[in-house]
Structure formats: C-alpha cells, structure tokens
Amino acid sequence: MRTTLWVSIVIVATVCAGLLGYAISSRTGVEPGYFEAAEAGGYGAGAGEGGGAEGMDQEMQEYYENLKTE
C-alpha cells in the first residue's frame, strides 16, 4: 500500500513538473534555433556554414582558419 502511494506521487509529480516546464518555456520568447547557433568556430561551425559566427572579428576568424590547416 505504502509503495503504491509513493510510486503514484512520483509519477504525478513528474508529469506536473514536465507540464509546468513546458508551459514556462513556451512563454520565454526564445526564438527557434537560438541554442543551435554556433557562438565560435571551436563549437564545430565551419567557415563554409554561414560565414562564421556573429560577433567574431576578422582576426579571430583567421585564427580559427589557421587552426584547421595545422
């Protein structure tokens, strides 16, 4: 009896937490694709994929290009 009660509580809490998390995240205003965007070349963004990350100056882009050739 007691084990069944705790299992039920855990299942209900898990479902409620998932629904609450989804409800909160759907209202945050984060645009789709935000977390997939590379911030620097070290995260796997190649120079041919969009021309580099935003906010990187030419010197930093050249540095990462030189790392690929070494």
Buried (B, 14 or more C-beta within 10 A) or exposed (E): EEEEEEEEEEEEEEEEEEEEEEEEEEEEEEEEEEEEEBEBBEEEBEEEEEEBBEEBEEEBBEEBEEEEEE
